[in-house]
Each structure stands twice: as structure tokens, then as C-alpha cells.
Amino acid sequence: MHEENLMLPKARIPFGTWGSSYFPAWQTSALAEVNIGQFAGEAMNRIMGIRGVSNREIEYLVIGSTVPWHWKFWNAPLVASCMGHRVPGYHVEQACATGLQAVLLGGAEIQSGAHEVVGVLTFDRTSDSPVGVFPERRAHQRTVPIADVWDNFGFDPATGKAMIAAAGKSARKYKLDRREVDELAFYRHQQYFEAKESGFLDRVLVPLDILNVSGRPLGRIDDDLGVRPLSRDAMRAMAELDTCVTSGTQTHASDGMATLLVTTKDRVPDFSPRPEIDIQFVAKTEVRTDPSLMPEAPALAVQKLLSTSGLSMADMAVVKNHNPFAVNDAIFSQLLDYD
Amino acid sequence: MTKSMREATLQTIGLGSVLEIFQRGKLPAEASEMVDRVFGDAEQRGSLVISGAQGIVGSGKAMQLGSRLYRFGVPVVGIDFPGVPDGISKHYPGLVRAFGRDGANEIMGSIIQLHYDGAHLPAELSHFRPRFLLEAIPEILSIKKAHYEIFRGSFPDIEIRSVTSGFPSSELGVGIAHPAFPHEINKVWEIVEPEPSAVTQLLWSVGLMPIPVSDHWSFVLDVLFCGLTLAGLRYHDASNMPFWKIDKLVRKLVGPNPFRAHDAIGAKGANFLTWSCLHHLAEQYGEVFRPTALLEERKETGENWYPPNHFRPLVDWKLDDAGEEEFRTWILGPVFQMASLLVHEKRSHLSNLNAIGELCAQFRRGVLAMIREEGADSAIAIVEAYHQRDPQAAGAAWFPDAFGAVDEVDWQQLYVNAEHDGQVGVITLSRESYNSDVNHELNRALDWLRTEGIERLILTGDFHLSTQMVGADTSEFFPALENAEVGALIANEWSKTARRLHTDFSTSVGFINGKRCLGGMLELMMHCHYVVATEGADLGMPEVTLPVVPGMEGCHWPFRKAGTEDWPKLIVLLLVGRSIKAGDGVGWLIDAAASMDEALRTVWSIATDGDHGMPRRLLEEGALAGVPKEARDLPAASTPEAEAARQAILDCIDQACGTTLAEALGTQAEHSAGFMISPACRKGAIGAMYKKTMAV
């Protein structure tokens, strides 16, 4: 795409300068025991080392997470110090798609000319989420404890509904069929295991060994524990928690981190093993939907993007939708006429 | 005429050969004589002045020298600026631990603390008749020079030595006595002076280790230790590996953990000193020494290298084989290159160069021993591979020809030397613990003496770099914890070497002249026909406490030389692991214990077949009958592992004594190796050290 049409024409993601931990499910791995901010910083350092990127090159760090973690107050510079190179930065948090937003903000730092090399690091830990004690005037104690993950998953104060209720409501709005959603989720599982089998995930995911406080091995994070092959029959036999929503058609709560580098076009050859691959920031947008209809929002946003950018779905080589619920993908397919 | 394999390191400080010590029957320099020479006789006794006495170096040396000189009535006058933090008093608890409260009080009573303004000496100073100034003030050349002028103005004849961390003597205009950390206990001083002086010989005579080095920028220890730190920093830059992990891998590969050492010493000061050393070396020798940007930063911030305690590392860094090779190249490449510079510049006797890394920088084996084992071609290839990764380092200070003589005797005999006068040979050990290097070198020394036709042998420490004999180097046993064949090989080979002391010479005498002789070293000595010790020396077999089963025939050889009535004492020695004084071992463990001069004369008398009056204790070569199969009234073993070791040692005694001498070597080796792979051994000190050092 011509640079004048790019949203962040100066920013690039150097091919290959990224990596992620595996994402073991809630309470299934050594990550249940750690400060995830520290883990993320140290893991980013490890991954960048493997990718041949010196942490000294990173000038700024955008971190993203949603579940609070110990010493979160100290924000990105603290995580950067765990990375081994203390740099300024900030934290972004928006529950869904925090990672995407963090990458875009990293690009914006480049575009503004403030920095030449920005690290982007997102992470979360749903295991043993912290419990906050908040003022609550309705309670006779005047305070209320909230377990950050589960109490928030179960209650969106703006709508009074749970996250899962939004999925069910969206499924009803688009008249989705349970069999169609089950089939789609089954297909996603197949895609995942095929990608794993082919070694594709090994290009991105990095096994990480975790130490306890004594410096002895605590565990190895080398699998997305909790993701297991499912049959169609098993999928169909699952209890429906809300319309078209079962435990098999929603993502699993897990712990992990992911990171990548954002830099200027000129600096790409300094970091990328394939500098000829030009990864640009083309466009972004968000849209507003009615209450409890988040699953349709990504598709509506893409529709808007296509209309403003002059692109079509035919131009897309790879499509990744935000899909905590399989319902999201079904709606995307329906609205974009994209299979 | 004395002939030797190579020059004795003792000769490098002007104290002659080791053989001459035995020939004369006395040490080449007595402390009382040297004190008189340096500080004047008792009626006119002068003082030692330490300037910068409240600093880390100054205060440490005030303790070390004060504790050795107070008996001779030499006061230590420490001078420093008013208001500086008190560095001397904080050593008091350590003095109490070492000398008891009365001793500590007496030592502190001999240390006088004065203040001055940097420009004028305190008037009271002259009352103490300063004879020797040890300057330990900040590393600013102009200030140091002005300081010397002030002293020379008031005390024209005063001897001055600087402890400088890097300036050459030619820049300072005074001699150098550069001590190694920790200053209150480390005995090593790198000495720069045109000829060995009375000051240097005084240091030796009071039990310290002066090592002469050439007059170049920085010192051997600093080049090696700062160089190793720099190698770690460069690898960090190339890989992102955190310093705590680099430390673990450096410890596994070489021995030290340089970044922990900086934090332990105090990163603020240590970072600056390392930077300063490297900066000056880089100015002199080029890029191989250039401090990295991170070191530049941290010499300003004083930031620690390890994460704080609340951020103990979470993510481990494991290396595959290729990664380990890469790491090896980044670490050994620059260290070998720097060693080539030290050899090229002839900074010191090769044994000295090699020993400094072991004695002061925790190198498991000296850098020259590492290069020797690697072989010249391989060592050069490692440096060249490093240059591919860091091309700037190739530009200067690389002398591959320095490794060309690696097959010559000075390189081959780093730890063991041999001298003879045509009749009596002396083999000297310069290493306090026995390892495979010593074993190989000892065999070569024995071969050389045999080739020279020598029939009478004295085996001893070197009176310089080795002040005690602590036993086997337990790091040699690490592979044996996994593989009994390796353990058996070590025990077999080392025992065969030891037996040569018994079989290859008509008379052999082991001389124990240090503070202690333990474990494998005592087993080695016991193979001599006679063993003579200085009376205060501690002798012991502490293997049971580690726990291991002795591997160099300690479970049968002494039984074969002792009377049956003394066997219970040997059992207790082996099963309890507590040392005895040399005097208490005469007749059943050793043959004589005496004061230094008398012991020297006794050794010489035995070696020359003089009238020493001591019968040779014969070695029983048949199976022994009646060796106790159990020990009564022993104190309880401290751990289940020690208890298991006791039983294993008893079994070994039973089996090895119950067979012929010819068979016993193999029996003992088998028992030693078998215990090494047992859970009890792995849970013990060696197993723990193995886990900490090698399983990383």
C-alpha cells in the first residue's frame, strides 16, 4: 500500500522480531505462582535474545494487560527493568484486544518521532486474580471485595450482564444456529492442532522454564494446557450456557505473554532476518454497538475500515478476528460474507 | 650444583631455591630479621604508616599487617582525613573471631589512628619513626605523587609502596604492593620493584604471598578478573542473557562469578574500579579491553548486577550445545587473548601468572592451565572465533605466538617443580589441593628426577604459593558423581602416582610445613617412606564429613605402616574426620614433628642418610589380620550421610586391609568410586557443590 494511505507511514513491524509464551489454562502451570509482570519482562528479554534483538536497542515500552498484578503501580518502566533494560513507557488496558491496541500505540510512538525502537509487551494472568476492596456505599460495611477476573467476567456494570450474556444476545440477534457455531468452533480447533502439528506455532511460541524463589525449576511452559482436541459429538453434547455458547465455543482463561518490536522503516534491517517483508500499519477503527452486543463490533469495524480504505476482503491474505466466543466469528462471516 | 626443571617461584622474590632451604636447614628469611631490616632494631623500632587507612584496602591491610607485626613491636599508624567513615573499627569483630578478644585487643592496641589534611603530616607522626609507608589513597596520579613528596620531605629514607589499582610504578615513582581482595585475609600481593626488596621478603616472612610482576598498566589479577567481567558483559550485549545466569555459566566454565562479586564488594565502588582498570587498559592496549556502554553507565549509577531480592529470577536461560559453544567462545576468547598479552609481556613467572587467577579470582584452574589443556591451536582458534564475533578486539593485544611454548617445561610444570643437587631431589607442590594437573605434573617431575639418576626424594610445598595442603580438589570429583568408572579412574591414577613415592626412590621424605595437611594430600605424603611435619600443623582425613571414601589408599596404607595398637587411632581419624596436631601423630601417622628449623634439618638428614635415628616404618604387603571392623565410642555422626560414609569407610578398611598391597589399590579405588555415586555422597557437600556449580 502506498505510504500516503497508511495510518502510521513511518512505523513498521520488523518481520520475525516477535514471540509469545504458550498460554496454559488457568491454574494449570507454574505461571499460577508468579508475578506475571516480572515474568513478562524476563520472557520478553529471553525472546528478544533468541530473535537477536539486544534489549539495549529498545527505547520505549508499551505494555498491555487487564488483570492487575503485583506492583502494577510502577507500570512499564518496572516491567522494562525486569526485561533487563529500564526504559520509559506506559500501560494500556481495555479488557478485549488489548494486544492490538498496544501494538497500534507502539506504532504511534514511532510515527510521532518520539522513538525509533519501541517494544510492545502484553500479558495477563487469570490464575489467582487479585481481590480488590472497593468503597461501596450500598454495603453496610461500606466496602466490597471484588475478585478481579471472575467477578468482572460475570458482571458488566454498564449493562448489568455477564460477558457470556453478550455472546448469547448477539447469537439471538443474528439468528445463529447452535450447530453452525459448534461446527465453526470445531473447525478452529482443527486449525489450531494442524498449525501445532505443522510446526507453525514453533515459529512464534517459545518454551520458557520457570524458577522458584530458590532458583530451582518450578515448571516448563511449553504447551497451551487446556486446549484439547474435541470431536463434533463432544462439542454438540456440551451444555449450552447461553444461546450458542458452550464451554467449547469460548476461549479458555489462561496465563501468558506476547511481545513484538515496532520500529522505523529505516531500522528494520537492523533487526529483521527478512527485511524485505514490509509490515505496515494500514488503518484502524472502532465502532459503537448497542449494549451487550460486543461480538458484532469487530465485524462492523471491519466493514467501516473497508469502506474508508478502499480495500475489500479479497485483498486480505490472512484474517484474524477477535473471537473470545465462536459467535463472534459466525457474525463476522455473516456480515462480511466471508467464509 | 643445583639443577631444576624450572625456576622456583621463591627465587623470583630473591629467596633462593627450595633445595637450599633444606641444605641450610633454615628458612631464607626470618620474620624477626626482616622486621629489623625494614623497621630498625628493637631499640629504634620504626612504624608502618598506612595512608588512606580507613578505606577498604587501607583498613584491611592494617588488620592483616597489624596482626602479624604487633608481636615485633611494630606500630601501625593509620592516617586519613578527618570525617571519613571509620573503616578500621568495623574489622574488630573479625579480629576477635580470628584471635580471641585478648588477641584482638592487643592488635588493635598497636594500631594508631591519626588525621591529616592531605597537605601536612600530623606532628605526632614523627614520634612513631615511620619507616615504611603503604599508600592506599584515591587513584589520582597527581595526588599520589604529591603525597609521596610530603612524606619524603619529612622522612627522606622512608620506603614507600603504593597499593594502586592500576598505575605503573614508572608513573608513580614508587614501588607497588598491590593486594588482592578481601584485603584483611587474602595473602597475595602483586609486587612491582626493580629487585626483590626487604619489604617484599618481610611480607613473605610473615606468611604472606608477594608475587613479583612487571611494571605495566594494571595487574595480573585485575586483567583476569576485570577481563572476565568484560567478557560476560559482551556476551550479555550479544544475547540479552541476564547477569545472574551469565555468572552461573561462567562459574561452571571457569570458576568465578564476577557479577555477584561486584555486588558483594559493593557495586558502586567495584563497578568504578572495574571500569577504571579496563578503561586504562583499553587506552594502552586497545579494544579488547574497552568497557561496554553498560559498564560506563553502571560505574556512574553504581547499580547492582543481580536483580533485587523481591525479583529473584523467574525465567531460566538454558543453552543447547551450540549455545554453550557460543558462550564458551565469548568468555574464553577474550580471556585467552588477555592471557596472551600477560605471557607476551612476561608479566611474571608462568606459575605465578597461573596461580593468581586461582588464589585471587576463584578460577577453578589457572588460565594458563586451561590454555595448556586446550592446546595452543585450539586456544588460538577460540580467540579467532571470538574475533569473528567482536572484530574490534582483533586489532591489538593479541599474541598467539605466546602460546607457542605451551609444550615447554615452564608451561608444563605450572604447579610442580623439581630440583636436585645430584644426590637429593626436591619436588615442590605449588597448589594447595590435588587435582589432575598436579597429578600429571608430579608424574613428570618424578620421571625427570629418575632420569637424572636421583634416588633420594623430598616432597614438600613450595614455600611460596602453597601455604597449606588442603586435600583433593573436590571439583575434580564432579564427573565421578555420575559415573563410577570416572571415580575409579581418578582413584587408580592418583594412587599409582602416590605409590611412586614409595617404589621409585630408595628414600623419600614428605615434609609438611604449612598450617595443615588433609585428605588426599596427607594420603599422598603418607606414601613417602618418612613424613616430617612442623609441630603446629594439623593433620586429618576429613573425607567422612564431605562425605566421600578416601581414594588414595588412606583406608589401608597407614594401617600397613602402623602397629596394631595404633589401628584404633587410624579408625577414629578416618571415621570422625577431626584433625590432630602433628605432634600427636608421631609414630603411627607420621615420623617426626618439630620446629621449623629442626624439622628442616631432620628432613635433610633423612634424605642424605644422615644420623637421624629414626627407623623406617615398614610397609606390610600382605593381608592384615585383626583390623577392627567397628569403632566404639565415636561421637554421633552429624548427618545420615556421614553415618553412611562411616559404614562405607569401615567396609573399605576391612576389604583393603584384608587383601594384599598389590590388590588393595584397586579395592580402595572401587570403594571410593562406588560411594561417590551413592545418594549419601550426592546429598553431601560435593553433591551440593556439583548441583550448584555444574547443574545450571
HADDOCK unambig.tbl for C-alpha pairs under 7 A between the chains (distance, minus, plus):
assign (segid A and resid 39 and name CA) (segid B and resid 314 and name CA) 6.22 0.50 0.50
assign (segid A and resid 39 and name CA) (segid B and resid 315 and name CA) 6.67 0.50 0.50
assign (segid A and resid 42 and name CA) (segid B and resid 315 and name CA) 6.02 0.50 0.50
assign (segid A and resid 43 and name CA) (segid B and resid 315 and name CA) 6.37 0.50 0.50
assign (segid A and resid 45 and name CA) (segid B and resid 240 and name CA) 6.34 0.50 0.50
assign (segid A and resid 46 and name CA) (segid B and resid 240 and name CA) 6.92 0.50 0.50
assign (segid A and resid 49 and name CA) (segid B and resid 239 and name CA) 5.00 0.50 0.50
assign (segid A and resid 49 and name CA) (segid B and resid 240 and name CA) 5.14 0.50 0.50
assign (segid A and resid 52 and name CA) (segid B and resid 239 and name CA) 6.94 0.50 0.50
assign (segid A and resid 54 and name CA) (segid B and resid 237 and name CA) 6.35 0.50 0.50
assign (segid A and resid 54 and name CA) (segid B and resid 238 and name CA) 6.69 0.50 0.50
assign (segid A and resid 54 and name CA) (segid B and resid 239 and name CA) 6.73 0.50 0.50
assign (segid A and resid 54 and name CA) (segid B and resid 240 and name CA) 5.91 0.50 0.50
assign (segid A and resid 55 and name CA) (segid B and resid 240 and name CA) 6.28 0.50 0.50
assign (segid A and resid 84 and name CA) (segid B and resid 242 and name CA) 6.95 0.50 0.50
assign (segid A and resid 208 and name CA) (segid B and resid 315 and name CA) 6.63 0.50 0.50
assign (segid A and resid 209 and name CA) (segid B and resid 315 and name CA) 5.72 0.50 0.50
assign (segid A and resid 209 and name CA) (segid B and resid 316 and name CA) 5.28 0.50 0.50
assign (segid A and resid 210 and name CA) (segid B and resid 314 and name CA) 5.35 0.50 0.50
assign (segid A and resid 210 and name CA) (segid B and resid 315 and name CA) 4.88 0.50 0.50
assign (segid A and resid 210 and name CA) (segid B and resid 316 and name CA) 5.96 0.50 0.50
assign (segid A and resid 211 and name CA) (segid B and resid 313 and name CA) 6.88 0.50 0.50
assign (segid A and resid 211 and name CA) (segid B and resid 314 and name CA) 4.87 0.50 0.50
assign (segid A and resid 211 and name CA) (segid B and resid 315 and name CA) 6.16 0.50 0.50
assign (segid A and resid 211 and name CA) (segid B and resid 316 and name CA) 6.37 0.50 0.50
assign (segid A and resid 212 and name CA) (segid B and resid 314 and name CA) 6.70 0.50 0.50
assign (segid A and resid 213 and name CA) (segid B and resid 312 and name CA) 6.11 0.50 0.50
